[in-house]
Amino acid sequence: MGVKNGGARKGSSTAWGRLVWPVLLAVVLLCVGAVVVSGMMPGLLSLPKPTPSIPAWQQEPMQLSGSSALLPLDAQAPVPLPAEVARLLDGTLKPDGSGSISGVVMDALTGQLLFDRDGNANRIPASNMKLLTAVAALKALGPESRFTTRVLGSDHPSTVVLTGGGDVLLGVSASDPSAVLGHAGLSTLAAETAAALASSGVQGPITVQVDDSFFTGPALNPAWSLDDVAAGETAPLYSLALNSGRYAPGVETGPRPQDSAITTAQAFAEQLAAAGVAVSPGVVRGKGLPAKVLATAESATVSEQVDLMLQTSDNFLAEALGRMTASAGGKQTTYDAAIAAVRQRLGELGIATDSMVLADVSGLALENQVSARHFVDVVRAITSGPDPALRAALDGFPVAGLTGTLNGRYVDPSTAGGAGLVRAKTGTLNTVIALSGYVVDADGRLLVFSFIGNGLDPGAAGNKVSMDRSASVLAACGCRG
């Protein structure tokens, strides 16, 4: 008897259905168990996931870039509206207590004035003065110039004369070609001197003298407060010094040598003895024979010294660079000549100086009187002016929140937006706060600015915050209303 088409399938389907449901139930129960177990013991049923790598551009850099020029900017980027810049700065640029703050903001490319609050009024600028000294030194000396310290022979074969040439950044140990402070080292000078004496058959004991006559006039500026000198803000200036007139390179406060020339010569005598030369005790001043050079050591470049001066706001180094600027113009190397030389070089850049009152070139003197407009003109000359030698000062501007005298600033939530973007020279005296520099705004426009506060309450923390907040506002500025 034949089977009807499809009859066998129906019977097997019924049997398979009885089998499938228990199997499906078991599978479901296994899946539920797996979910429960995996929840209790994560990773048991899965392989560990690889840790996602952080893109290089999101990682903290190991070091800052050393660009010596601004990146190309779009000349067609919109210029901020002066009314909008004024509205923002009027809300941030306020003294904390007594006093007043003047300010100027300018578009670097066009010279258009974007903000002006008493910009032409003379103010005590504090260490913003070093910006004037920086451009004068770069213009007069050239960025790649170096200063030479020599060891000369004398009329007496057993006498050597350590002769200063303007390098106040000498180090005690061997010369370090990679350093600015200590680029020229006394140990290297002593070793070369010992070799020269040996080759000439000169035997000890050797008398060491020092010639610091390259700088003339008073060693201490009468415009400085003796309290500031005693506190170590600066020291009497000579044409050679160790560690920018300090006892050690890492000591930036406290007492300083009052005769850096003698101090340096004593250290040189010790290094000469360490090189195996018998040395007579004591050091005095003397003159060597220019034609009898036993050893020489070259300083870091003027560009590198300018950058160090701006980064650390070094008063002693600023005054030395001022003297060297005077020397480059054939002038005497006095404090007055340094001031005249700075004024002359600014005039050559087209910066009017008639209204300025200058008492030193470091900014320590309270008699200095310079306007915010002057500083904006100087910063603009560095960033955008026709003299390319001035670009060498760009690296010297401290970076907000990262380097130099701005290292510990721009940490307040209201100023953090400028961290890493604002580059500016600071200035601080008892009742004076100043900040002058440059920033590229949010639209890609290069702005130069200067803020100077005078008559401020000493120690009022809000004054620095006010200036930092104002510079941060410029960094974030679209400022087109």
Disulfide bonds with the S-S distance in Angstrom:
Cys477-Cys479 1.28
